[in-house]
Amino acid sequence: MKLGKFVGLVRDNNDNRLFRIKFLDGNIKDMHPDDIKYDVSEGEIHIVNLDKDLKNTNTDTKTGTPKVTDEYINKILQKAKILSLKIQVIHGYNTEDEEANAYIVHKSDTEALFLIPNNIKAIESINQTDRLSYAVFSTLRVIGGFSLETTVQLFKLSIFDYLDLSEFDTQNVNNMKYMFYLSRIRNVDLNNLVVNNVTDMSHMFDTAVINEIIIHNWDVTNITDAKSMFNKCCSNKVVLAAMNFRQLTSFEDMFYMCNIQDIKFIGVNTINIEYMGYMFYDAKIGTLDLGKFKTDNAETLHCMFGNCTIEKLDLRSFNIDNVIGLAAMFSKCNIGELDLRSFKLNKLADCTDIFLNSHIRKLLVYDDRLNYLYNEANEGMG
């Protein structure tokens, strides 16, 4: 094997031997130091590129993500031990319901790999009380996960500048409840996640602080629970695009008490949603674009925008012909402009306190009964 020039010496902590370091290929200036790992071979430590090594592993034909075998795990852990890198053991269970481990390998103080073996079906949160109090990394790269059935609380209390999920295999996951609970993430790309088998996304981003949450073309046809999905979430932007909630019937508390600068619904099929109670209750929103948000089968919208703060709210896509629950829908809200020109109240609709103590600077209506209800509810208020 042709090697490059001599670089230096490194000590193996296991037996205190010194090894020469030589190039396997390329030049040290061409590789970022964090990408350089070492491999013991015939008394020498050869420099190898870990990213290149990962790409050469067997990959799943459907997702293109690495199949993280025991052999592969042992190889990476061996390199980590040679370098005296910190290895965090994450407890879980394998497909035989036996205790099994995943691993976080700290490439540096700020960058780590999260290795999930093929046979792991469930993992406790990466923040386990007997290990690290918090997972704090500039970058965490998640690799594997082929047999995972749940990601409940997986990233709870984690702090990342960048969470890399491009090699995270979630094709067999059915439960993502509380997945990002209480996390703090500057950048994460969610669009590579495979969610077609997921049924529960309730509280998925509960109390998370994430710069942008862009979800496009997720296969959510099997979702049956999305309650409080963005409850108390803080973000500059949330975009839900090209999603078909075929089995879901409730958006209850979906954005309850959130603080989000910009929310957009683009091509989201909501035709089967019957319950939207408290969906945006007590939320602070800069702009809300509901697009062609359909409410044809909705029955209950009570407290949907209660106590919320928003500059402009256009609900002209709403059809409330079948809605019987409008109680407190806009109670205590603070809205700059509210467009209700598509609203035609039916005789059975419960409009109790629909505008109670609300402050709406500009109200646009077609049904004059809404003007009457607003004026009545706010009579005598400054």
Secondary structure, 3 states (H helix, E strand, C coil): CCCCCEEEEEECCCCCCEEEEEECCCCHHHCCHHHEEEEEECCEEEEEEHHHHHHCCCECCCCCCECCCHHHHHHHHHHHHHCCCCEEEEEEEECCCCEEEEEEEECCCCEEEEEECCCEEEECCCCCCCCCCCCEEEEEEEEECCCCCECCCCCCCCEEEEEEEEEECCCCCCECCCCCCCCEEEEECCCCCCCCCCCECCCCCCCCEECEEEEECCCCCCCCECCCCCCCCEEEEEEEEEEECCCCCECCCCCCCCEEEEEEEEEEECCCCCECCCCCCCCEEEEEECCCCCCCCCCECCCCCCCCEEEEEECCCCCCCCCCECCCCCCCCEEEEEEECCCCCCCCCECCCCCCCCEEEEEEECCHHHHHHHHHHCCCCC
